[in-house]
Amino acid sequence: MANKDFISQYNKMSGYLWLVIAGLSFLAITYKIATEGAQTWLAYYVVPVMALLMYGTKKWMMKRMQRHLEEMAQQKKEEKV
């Protein structure tokens, strides 16, 4: 049971990590554009977009896995009856 709790906590923390990466990279790129100009730094906005995509993928996969585990538990319960 403790292993399941660890994995659940890990999944939550890694999801939030992607949000932090997106936020910090967005702020850093925006600062660089304001100080040095957009010509060089504009393309780097791909980084926060990719981080947000990773966050969305992580959340989607976590929900998908939870539904799968619930379905497996239901099937196991039905087999016992």
C-alpha positions as a printed NumPy array, in Angstrom:
array([[  0.   ,   0.   ,   0.   ],
       [  2.846,   2.382,   0.77 ],
       [  4.261,   1.834,  -2.712],
       [  0.937,   2.922,  -4.243],
       [  0.965,   6.095,  -2.143],
       [  4.526,   6.856,  -3.241],
       [  3.64 ,   6.421,  -6.9  ],
       [  0.552,   8.602,  -6.497],
       [  2.604,  11.347,  -4.847],
       [  5.298,  11.036,  -7.513],
       [  2.735,  11.383, -10.293],
       [  1.254,  14.511,  -8.716],
       [  4.656,  16.096,  -8.134],
       [  5.897,  15.345, -11.643],
       [  2.726,  16.866, -13.072],
       [  3.252,  20.063, -11.087],
       [  6.903,  20.073, -12.119],
       [  5.811,  20.556, -15.736],
       [  3.681,  23.519, -14.694],
       [  6.63 ,  25.07 , -12.86 ],
       [  8.881,  24.538, -15.877],
       [  6.269,  26.158, -18.134],
       [  5.83 ,  29.142, -15.85 ],
       [  9.5  ,  29.795, -15.185],
       [ 10.532,  29.358, -18.795],
       [  7.735,  31.681, -19.924],
       [  8.87 ,  34.346, -17.472],
       [ 12.533,  33.965, -18.412],
       [ 11.824,  34.139, -22.147],
       [  9.553,  37.144, -21.707],
       [ 12.269,  38.914, -19.705],
       [ 14.877,  38.138, -22.361],
       [ 12.584,  39.458, -25.093],
       [ 12.002,  42.659, -23.13 ],
       [ 15.719,  43.223, -22.555],
       [ 17.352,  41.85 , -25.707],
       [ 14.635,  41.823, -28.352],
       [ 12.318,  39.253, -29.854],
       [ 14.393,  38.294, -32.85 ],
       [ 16.494,  35.715, -31.01 ],
       [ 14.202,  34.674, -28.172],
       [ 10.766,  34.389, -29.774],
       [ 11.347,  30.818, -30.942],
       [ 12.02 ,  29.721, -27.358],
       [  8.332,  30.036, -26.512],
       [  8.168,  26.46 , -27.777],
       [  9.586,  25.346, -24.406],
       [  6.648,  26.473, -22.226],
       [  4.188,  25.19 , -24.819],
       [  5.854,  21.774, -24.759],
       [  5.868,  21.783, -20.949],
       [  2.135,  22.51 , -20.92 ],
       [  1.566,  19.692, -23.403],
       [  3.531,  17.365, -21.139],
       [  1.426,  18.44 , -18.151],
       [ -1.778,  17.78 , -20.082],
       [ -0.519,  14.4  , -21.233],
       [  0.485,  13.484, -17.682],
       [ -2.953,  14.407, -16.295],
       [ -4.73 ,  12.53 , -19.089],
       [ -2.652,   9.4  , -18.553],
       [ -3.177,   9.52 , -14.772],
       [ -6.963,   9.674, -15.246],
       [ -6.816,   6.908, -17.827],
       [ -4.805,   4.662, -15.503],
       [ -7.177,   5.342, -12.6  ],
       [-10.177,   4.32 , -14.715],
       [ -8.341,   1.197, -15.854],
       [ -7.522,   0.21 , -12.271],
       [-11.146,   0.749, -11.249],
       [-12.333,  -1.43 , -14.139],
       [ -9.882,  -4.186, -13.185],
       [-11.051,  -4.066,  -9.559],
       [-14.671,  -4.266, -10.703],
       [-13.916,  -7.275, -12.929],
       [-12.093,  -9.01 , -10.092],
       [-15.038,  -8.321,  -7.787],
       [-17.475,  -9.761, -10.358],
       [-15.35 , -12.902, -10.78 ],
       [-15.528, -13.622,  -7.056],
       [-19.324, -13.41 ,  -7.064]])
